[in-house]
Amino acid sequence: MGETSAEPDKNGFQASAWHFVALLAGNAALALGPWLVRLTDTGPISAAFWRLLLPIPIIALLAWRGRAPGPMDLRLALLVVMAGVFFALDLASWHIGIEQTRLGNSVLFGNSGSVILMIWGLIALRRAPSWREAAGVIAALVGAAILLGRSLEISTTSFVGDLLCLFAGVCYAFYLLPAQRARAVLGQWSVLLLVCIAASPLLLGMAVFAGEPIWPGEKGWTPVLLLALSSQIIGQGLLVYSLRNFPPLIIGMALLTQPALAATVGWLVFGEVLVPLDILGMALVAAALMLAKSAPPPRLASVRSD
């Protein structure tokens, strides 16, 4: 496929065919994360520890190549540490939830930070929501209620898994708030590097406290390495390359490939069959995510990059 550059539009976006492929491929790589979490035979929190620790040398190289001139001061250091704490909580609760609920649900609720940030922005600005924002919030609430109700019908374990993934979405939103401020000065890869360094020991401590196996067992290192590579390097790298070239609406629509692919994997590999009511709930939450992505500023880009 040859690269064909489009003329920049009135918003300044200029995307090529390669940018579009990278956008879809990055979302696809991230969507496979929950499946790889299930394939590992470490504990779920231990898998989160390895997925942040193992890519650090590669992320450090990328951070060095794309280093920003901004200095590191105490305020930025505190922002990065705060982001690392919430990122550790996000991954710990999300990984546990992935093992207890359906893959499609885990991705949808794990990405709920988009809607949470939109609501946070409305509260901070003290203004009424637009029709798009109101529709997104209503769709998110109704869709989440349907999915939570369906999980409770299946088992209390699935219901708890959904709640854990929802909590992960909240933590991810509060990870993004300080991280986005630090990125403006330090750059994307530098902040990701510092967050990984801050979050890794926290995750290791939580895994030890929970009594989880830390080292891979009979399945070996392959699932753990694939998880680290696909989530932190391939998925993150492709999104860093592509996101700046698209308007929010296109980013929101591309985000919907994540729950669709995860639900397909859940059906094919784990027999997680969806009934029409499940599909309705997922469609409502997915629509809320897209509306949140395409809402006018101020907002923060919040596609999961883990």
Sequence and secondary structure as in RCSB ss.txt:
>XXXX:A:sequence
MGETSAEPDKNGFQASAWHFVALLAGNAALALGPWLVRLTDTGPISAAFWRLLLPIPIIALLAWRGRAPGPMDLR
LALLVVMAGVFFALDLASWHIGIEQTRLGNSVLFGNSGSVILMIWGLIALRRAPSWREAAGVIAALVGAAILLGR
SLEISTTSFVGDLLCLFAGVCYAFYLLPAQRARAVLGQWSVLLLVCIAASPLLLGMAVFAGEPIWPGEKGWTPVL
LLALSSQIIGQGLLVYSLRNFPPLIIGMALLTQPALAATVGWLVFGEVLVPLDILGMALVAAALMLAKSAPPPRL
ASVRSD
>XXXX:A:secstr
    B    TT    BHHHHHHHHHHHHHHHTHHHHHHH  S HHHHHHHHHHTTHHHHHHHHHHT  S    HH
HHHHHHHHHHHHHHHHHHHHHHHTTS HHHHHHHHTTHHHHHHHHHHHHHT    HHHHHHHHHHHHHHHHHHHH
HHHH HHHHHHHHHHHHHHHHHHHHHHHHHHHHHHH HHHHHHHHHHHHHHHHHHHHHHTT   S  TT SHHHH
HHHIIIIIIIHHHHHHHGGGS HHHHHHHHTHHHHHHHHHHHHHH     HHHHHHHHHHHHHHHHHHHS SS  
      
